[in-house]
């Protein structure tokens, strides 16, 4: 998208100020669409239809609690055995089989044939999420994989799905004081005072928990935001990359030297921060002197740049170190310009966090050995990435014990992630009227395929896509459904989907109608800049 000229921007801003319009706000109506890859393991005792019904129940909980997210199933696999050594659908915690299930799930998400957008979460249905225990589900805090079981009804199973997605979206601790809180454990035992309310219509989240879910929206979801009142929502200009490294492939002596995975997120349109989440296979213990580096080929040209720790064509490097002993560990980070060797300390030093496996139970055996994480933030201006001149930026990831390289991996950061997504546009001001046609336009889905359009998981329209993957139409807005931010997505037979939200009634439609096109462009850009990815857990 081309930014408005300086003159246009000034004209637009002058108009906005003279009209007394509200300042740009990160509270703009937003919908977060999280693709879900479903794995039904052997002996799980649930059908694809039942699994999807349970996901719909989880969505109802999130919608009622204004938690800003909805889960969109994109593909289902049955009789799965990946990561399951005994192929019995039971996760053996005794040999840390949960690591294999998580690694398998993360890698499946990174295959375009499985998830066209290569983003989202893996939801695995098991016979026993914790072998020999009644624990109905678990997830690693902040990791994109959850394992649950069929609890007999779609409502109870959906409750556990919503609970585990809360952990994926970085709500860490159970609420053991309020049994109506979604993050309370679901089963009663002698080890805790609370077990979760079984009626999903009574479940709650605190505002802090909702904020935690929403501030991590760019890590797992694809977002649509109404940046301008009285005008339809737009795709957030997301930039993104993720890579899962092989388990136990490090040649080092320590588990925390073994790379588990890296996720990078940012936004285009004036956002200068690149947010990173580096996950390691173990926790820091004893005396630590480790280094982790991210080499960056900013111009995507292997013929330029410099060699760096086994990678070629690199212009910059993000270098982080963790040192200390006996639980007192310090993380430090800097940016190195490889052409001059000049270094700049990170404005905010990396944060050491953990990614604990948390079961939907208050049995202490339902909490596993955590993985370590480094959360970091990089100024894109310092690494040549604050433009969309290149579509992909190749990167190399390195783990070192002292100065010895023990594990490496590579990935590509997509500077135009949002442009690769299909588009769903609503007409006019995007505000629905009960009983009246609500028009939409689809672009970028699978050519000559069928599509289905869903409003909050309810099918409202279907049809054929053109040779370019486009379609248009309308549906009658249901009476009784509020004219506010509702989830709307159109999906083709591959699982790919276009996404948007419907828009609330503006404060004064007449007021906005007189704003110039130049002013709207300036306003839209300003609002995008206000929606920077939050500093996660920092």
C-alpha positions in Angstrom: 0.0 0.0 0.0 1.4 3.4 -1.0 1.5 5.9 1.9 -0.1 9.3 1.3 2.2 12.1 0.3 3.4 14.6 2.9 1.1 17.2 1.5 -1.9 14.9 1.5 -1.1 13.8 5.0 -1.0 17.4 6.3 -4.3 18.2 4.5 -5.9 15.1 5.9 -4.7 15.8 9.5 -5.8 19.4 9.3 -9.3 18.2 8.3 -9.4 15.6 11.0 -8.3 18.1 13.7 -10.8 20.8 12.5 -13.6 18.2 12.6 -12.7 17.2 16.2 -12.2 13.5 15.3 -10.9 11.2 18.1 -7.2 10.4 18.2 -5.9 7.1 16.9 -6.5 4.3 19.3 -5.3 0.7 19.8 -8.9 0.0 20.9 -10.2 0.0 17.3 -12.6 -2.9 16.7 -10.4 -5.9 15.9 -11.1 -9.6 14.9 -8.4 -12.2 15.3 -8.9 -15.3 13.1 -6.7 -18.2 14.2 -6.4 -21.1 11.7 -6.7 -24.5 13.4 -5.2 -27.7 12.1 -7.0 -30.6 13.6 -5.3 -33.9 14.4 -7.5 -36.8 15.6 -5.2 -39.5 17.0 -5.9 -43.2 17.1 -8.4 -44.2 19.7 -9.4 -40.6 20.4 -13.1 -41.4 20.3 -14.2 -38.3 18.4 -15.3 -37.6 14.9 -14.3 -34.7 12.7 -17.8 -33.3 13.0 -17.7 -33.6 16.8 -14.3 -31.9 17.0 -15.5 -29.0 14.9 -18.7 -28.7 17.0 -16.5 -28.4 20.1 -14.4 -25.7 18.5 -17.6 -23.8 17.8 -18.4 -24.0 21.5 -15.0 -22.6 22.3 -15.7 -19.7 19.9 -19.0 -19.0 21.7 -17.1 -18.6 24.9 -14.5 -16.3 23.4 -17.2 -14.2 21.6 -19.4 -13.8 24.7 -16.4 -12.7 26.8 -15.2 -10.2 24.1 -11.9 -12.0 23.9 -11.3 -10.8 20.3 -10.4 -14.2 18.8 -12.2 -16.9 16.8 -10.9 -20.4 15.8 -11.2 -21.4 12.1 -10.6 -25.1 11.3 -8.7 -25.4 8.0 -7.9 -29.1 7.7 -8.4 -32.3 9.6 -6.3 -35.5 9.8 -7.6 -38.7 11.3 -5.8 -41.8 12.7 -2.8 -39.7 13.4 0.3 -41.2 15.0 2.9 -38.4 14.7 4.9 -38.1 17.9 3.0 -41.0 19.4 5.7 -43.7 19.9 3.3 -46.4 21.0 0.6 -45.4 18.5 -2.1 -45.7 21.2 -3.3 -42.1 21.2 -2.0 -41.6 24.8 0.7 -39.1 25.7 3.3 -40.7 27.9 4.6 -38.0 30.2 7.0 -40.4 31.7 9.3 -40.3 28.7 8.4 -36.6 27.9 6.4 -37.7 24.9 4.6 -34.3 25.1 7.8 -32.8 23.5 7.4 -35.0 20.4 3.7 -34.2 20.1 4.4 -30.5 20.3 7.3 -30.7 17.8 5.2 -32.7 15.4 2.3 -30.2 15.7 4.5 -27.2 15.2 6.1 -28.7 12.1 2.8 -29.6 10.6 1.7 -26.0 10.9 4.7 -24.9 8.8 3.7 -27.0 5.8 1.7 -25.0 3.2 -0.1 -28.1 2.1 -1.6 -28.4 5.6 -2.2 -24.8 6.5 -2.2 -22.6 3.4 -1.3 -19.5 5.4 1.4 -21.4 7.6 0.0 -19.7 10.7 -2.3 -20.7 13.5 -2.5 -23.5 16.1 -2.5 -27.3 16.1 -5.4 -28.9 18.0 -4.8 -32.6 18.7 -7.5 -34.9 20.1 -6.0 -37.8 22.1 -7.4 -40.8 23.9 -5.5 -39.7 27.0 -3.6 -36.3 27.0 -1.7 -37.6 30.0 -1.4 -41.4 30.0 -2.9 -43.0 33.1 -4.4 -39.7 34.3 -7.8 -38.1 33.9 -6.3 -34.8 32.8 -8.5 -33.6 29.9 -6.0 -31.4 28.1 -2.7 -29.6 28.1 -0.6 -27.0 26.2 2.8 -25.4 26.6 2.5 -21.8 27.6 2.9 -19.7 24.5 3.4 -22.6 22.1 0.9 -23.3 19.2 -0.1 -26.8 20.1 -2.8 -28.1 22.4 -3.8 -31.7 23.2 -7.3 -32.4 24.4 -9.7 -35.3 24.8 -13.4 -35.8 24.1 -15.1 -35.0 27.4 -18.4 -36.5 26.3 -20.3 -33.3 25.3 -19.3 -30.5 22.9 -19.8 -28.0 25.6 -17.3 -29.6 28.0 -14.8 -30.4 25.3 -15.2 -26.8 24.0 -14.5 -25.5 27.5 -11.2 -27.4 27.6 -10.3 -26.2 24.1 -10.9 -22.6 25.1 -8.9 -23.1 28.3 -5.9 -24.5 26.4 -6.1 -21.8 23.8 -5.9 -19.3 26.7 -2.5 -20.9 27.6 -1.4 -20.7 24.0 -2.2 -17.0 24.0 0.1 -16.7 27.1 -2.3 -16.8 30.0 0.1 -18.7 32.2 -1.4 -19.5 35.6 -4.6 -21.3 36.6 -7.1 -19.3 38.6 -7.6 -21.6 41.6 -9.8 -19.1 43.5 -12.7 -18.7 41.1 -14.4 -21.8 39.6 -16.2 -19.6 37.1 -13.0 -18.4 35.5 -12.2 -20.1 32.2 -8.6 -20.6 33.4 -9.6 -22.6 36.5 -8.8 -26.3 36.3 -11.6 -28.4 34.9 -11.4 -31.4 37.3 -11.7 -31.6 41.0 -9.1 -33.3 43.1 -7.6 -33.2 46.6 -4.8 -30.9 45.4 -6.7 -27.7 44.8 -9.8 -25.8 45.9 -11.4 -25.0 42.6 -12.7 -26.9 39.6 -14.2 -25.1 36.6 -17.9 -24.4 36.1 -19.4 -26.9 33.7 -21.9 -24.5 32.3 -19.9 -22.5 29.6 -22.5 -19.7 29.7 -21.3 -18.9 33.2 -17.5 -18.8 32.5 -15.6 -15.6 32.9 -12.3 -14.0 32.1 -10.7 -11.0 33.9 -10.0 -8.0 31.8 -6.3 -8.6 32.4 -6.7 -12.1 30.9 -8.6 -10.7 27.9 -5.9 -8.2 27.3 -3.2 -10.9 27.4 -5.1 -12.9 24.7 -5.6 -9.8 22.5 -2.1 -8.4 22.8 -0.7 -11.7 21.4 -3.0 -11.6 18.4 -0.2 -11.2 15.8 1.7 -14.3 17.0 -0.9 -16.9 16.1 -3.8 -15.1 14.3 -4.6 -13.1 11.2 -6.3 -9.8 12.0 -8.8 -7.5 10.6 -9.3 -4.0 12.2 -11.7 -1.1 11.6 -9.1 1.6 11.5 -11.6 4.3 10.5 -15.2 4.8 11.7 -17.8 4.6 9.0 -15.6 2.6 6.7 -15.1 -1.2 6.4 -12.4 -3.1 8.3 -9.1 -3.9 6.7 -6.5 -6.6 7.0 -3.8 -5.6 9.5 -0.5 -5.3 7.6 1.2 -8.2 9.4 4.8 -9.4 8.9 5.7 -12.9 10.3 7.9 -15.9 10.3 8.1 -19.1 12.4 10.4 -22.1 12.3 10.5 -25.3 14.5 13.9 -27.0 14.9 14.5 -30.7 15.3 14.4 -32.1 18.8 17.7 -33.2 20.4 19.8 -32.3 17.3 22.2 -30.1 19.4 25.8 -31.3 19.8 26.1 -29.4 23.0 26.1 -30.6 26.6 23.0 -28.7 27.8 19.3 -29.0 26.9 19.0 -25.2 26.7 21.5 -25.2 23.9 19.0 -27.2 21.8 16.9 -24.8 19.6 13.2 -25.6 19.7 11.7 -22.8 17.6 11.6 -19.1 16.7 8.6 -16.9 16.0 8.9 -13.3 14.6 6.1 -10.8 14.2 5.8 -7.2 13.2 3.6 -4.8 11.2 4.2 -2.7 8.1 3.2 0.9 7.8 5.5 2.8 10.2 5.9 0.1 12.9 9.7 -0.2 13.6 9.7 -3.0 16.1 10.3 -6.7 15.3 9.2 -8.9 18.2 10.9 -12.3 18.6 10.2 -15.4 20.7 13.1 -17.9 20.8 12.2 -21.2 22.5 14.9 -23.6 23.9 14.5 -27.3 24.8 15.4 -26.9 28.5 15.7 -24.4 31.3 18.8 -22.6 32.4 20.5 -24.4 35.3 24.0 -24.4 36.9 26.6 -22.1 35.3 25.4 -20.7 32.0 27.5 -19.1 29.3 25.4 -19.4 26.1 25.0 -17.3 23.0 22.1 -17.1 20.5 22.3 -15.2 17.2 19.9 -14.3 14.4 21.8 -13.5 11.2 19.8 -11.4 8.6 20.2 -11.2 4.8 18.2 -7.9 4.6 18.4 -7.5 0.8 17.6 -11.2 0.1 20.7 -11.3 -2.1 23.2 -14.2 -1.5 25.8 -12.4 -3.6 26.1 -9.5 -1.2 26.8 -9.3 2.5 29.1 -11.3 4.7 29.8 -14.8 6.1 28.5 -15.2 9.6 28.8 -18.4 11.7 28.1 -20.7 8.8 25.7 -18.5 6.9 26.5 -16.4 3.8 25.2 -13.1 2.4 24.3 -11.7 5.8 24.3 -7.9 6.5 23.2 -7.8 10.2 23.1 -10.0 13.3 21.0 -10.0 16.4 23.3 -11.3 19.2 22.0 -12.4 22.6 23.9 -13.9 25.5 22.7 -15.6 28.7 25.2 -15.8 31.6 25.1 -16.5 35.3 24.9 -19.2 37.9 22.6 -20.7 40.5 19.4 -19.3 39.1 20.7 -15.7 38.7 20.8 -15.4 35.0 21.2 -12.2 32.9 20.2 -11.9 29.2 21.8 -9.2 27.1 21.4 -8.3 23.4 22.9 -6.2 20.7 22.6 -5.5 17.0 25.8 -5.9 14.9 26.3 -4.3 11.5 28.4 -6.8 9.7 29.7 -4.4 7.1 31.3 -2.1 9.8 31.2 -4.4 12.8 29.5 -1.6 14.7 27.3 -2.7 17.5 24.2 -1.1 19.1 22.8 -2.4 22.4 19.1 -3.4 22.3 16.9 -0.6 23.6 15.2 -3.2 25.7 17.2 -6.2 26.8 15.9 -9.7 26.2 13.5 -11.2 28.8 14.0 -14.7 30.1 10.7 -16.6 30.4 9.6 -20.2 30.5 7.1 -22.2 28.5 5.7 -24.7 31.0 3.4 -27.5 30.0 0.1 -26.9 31.9 -2.7 -29.4 32.1 -6.3 -28.6 32.5 -6.2 -30.1 36.1 -5.1 -29.1 39.6 -3.2 -32.3 40.0 0.5 -31.3 40.4 1.5 -34.1 38.0 -0.3 -32.1 35.3 2.6 -29.5 35.2 5.6 -30.6 33.2 9.2 -29.5 32.9 9.3 -26.2 31.1 11.2 -25.0 28.1 13.1 -21.7 28.3 12.3 -18.7 26.2 14.0 -15.5 25.2 11.6 -12.7 24.3 13.3 -9.8 22.4 12.5 -6.7 20.4 14.6 -5.4 17.5 14.5 -2.0 15.8 13.9 -2.8 12.2 15.8 0.3 11.1 18.9 -1.2 12.6 18.7 -4.4 10.5 17.6 -2.9 7.2 14.1 -4.3 7.4 11.9 -1.2 7.7 10.6 -1.4 4.1 8.8 -3.9 1.9 11.4 -3.8 -0.9 12.0 -7.6 -0.5 9.1 -10.0 0.0 11.2 -12.5 2.1 14.2 -11.9 4.3 16.4 -15.1 4.7 17.7 -15.6 8.3 20.1 -17.9 10.1 19.7 -19.0 13.7 22.7 -20.1 15.8 23.1 -21.6 19.3 26.5 -21.5 21.0 28.0 -22.9 24.2 30.7 -20.4 25.0 32.1 -19.9 21.4 31.3 -23.3 20.1 28.3 -23.6 17.6 26.1 -26.5 18.7 22.8 -26.0 16.8 21.7 -24.0 13.8 18.6 -23.5 11.7 17.3 -21.2 8.9 14.0 -19.4 8.1 12.5 -16.6 6.0 10.8 -13.6 7.4 7.8 -12.6 5.3 7.6 -8.8 5.0 4.3 -9.0 3.1 2.5 -11.7 5.0 -0.8 -9.9 4.9 -0.7 -9.4 1.1 -0.5 -13.2 0.7 -3.8 -13.6 2.5 -7.1 -13.5 0.6 -9.3 -10.5 1.0 -12.9 -10.1 2.2 -14.3 -6.7 1.8 -17.7 -5.4 3.0 -19.3 -2.6 1.0 -20.4 0.9 2.1 -19.6 1.7 5.7 -19.5 -2.0 6.8 -22.3 -1.4 9.3 -25.1 -4.1 9.0 -28.8 -3.4 9.3 -31.2 -6.0 10.5 -33.3 -7.6 7.7 -31.3 -5.8 5.0 -28.8 -7.2 2.4 -25.2 -7.1 3.6 -22.8 -7.1 0.6 -19.4 -8.6 0.4 -16.6 -9.1 -2.1 -14.0 -12.0 -2.0 -10.6 -12.0 -3.7 -7.6 -14.4 -3.7 -9.2 -17.7 -2.9 -8.7 -20.9 -4.9 -9.7 -20.4 -8.5 -12.9 -22.0 -9.9 -13.6 -23.5 -6.4 -16.6 -23.3 -4.2 -16.7 -21.0 -1.2 -18.7 -20.8 2.1 -19.2 -17.6 3.9 -19.6 -17.8 7.7 -20.9 -15.2 10.2 -19.8 -16.3 13.7 -19.5 -19.9 12.5 -23.0 -19.9 10.9 -23.2 -20.4 7.2 -24.8 -17.4 5.6 -23.8 -17.7 1.9 -22.1 -20.0 -0.6 -21.2 -20.0 -4.3 -18.6 -20.4 -6.9 -15.3 -18.5 -7.2 -14.1 -17.1 -10.6 -11.0 -18.1 -12.4 -9.2 -15.5 -10.3 -10.6 -16.8 -7.0 -13.0 -13.9 -6.6 -16.7 -13.7 -5.9 -19.3 -11.2 -4.7 -22.7 -11.3 -3.2 -24.9 -10.5 -0.2 -26.8 -12.1 2.6 -29.6 -10.8 4.8 -28.4 -9.6 8.2 -30.1 -11.7 10.9 -32.5 -9.9 13.2 -31.4 -9.8 16.8 -27.7 -9.9 16.0 -26.1 -6.6 17.2 -24.6 -4.3 14.6 -21.1 -4.4 16.1 -17.9 -6.3 15.4 -18.9 -9.8 14.3 -16.6 -12.4 12.8 -17.0 -12.9 9.0 -14.9 -15.3 6.9 -15.1 -17.0 3.5 -13.4 -20.4 3.0 -12.7 -22.5 0.0 -12.2 -26.3 -0.2 -8.5 -26.1 0.5 -9.2 -24.6 3.9 -7.8 -21.2 3.0 -10.0 -18.3 4.0 -10.5 -14.6 3.6 -11.5 -12.7 6.8 -13.0 -9.5 8.1 -15.2 -8.1 10.8 -18.5 -6.2 10.5 -18.4 -2.6 11.8 -20.2 -0.9 14.6 -22.5 2.0 13.9 -20.4 5.2 13.8 -20.9 8.0 16.1 -22.0 10.3 13.3 -22.1 9.0 9.7 -22.8 12.4 8.3 -19.7 13.8 9.9 -17.4 11.2 8.4 -18.9 11.5 4.9 -17.3 14.9 4.3 -13.7 13.8 5.2 -11.5 13.9 2.1 -9.9 10.8 0.6 -6.5 12.2 1.5 -7.6 12.7 5.1 -8.8 9.1 5.3 -5.5 7.8 3.9 -3.6 9.7 6.6 -6.0 8.6 9.3 -5.8 4.9 8.3 -2.0 5.0 8.3 -2.0 6.7 11.7 -4.3 4.1 13.1 -2.2 1.3 11.8 0.8 2.8 13.5 -1.2 2.9 16.8 -1.7 -0.9 16.6 1.9 -2.0 17.2 2.4 -5.5 18.5 2.6 -5.3 22.3 5.7 -6.1 24.2 4.6 -9.6 25.1 5.1 -10.6 28.8 7.6 -7.9 29.2 
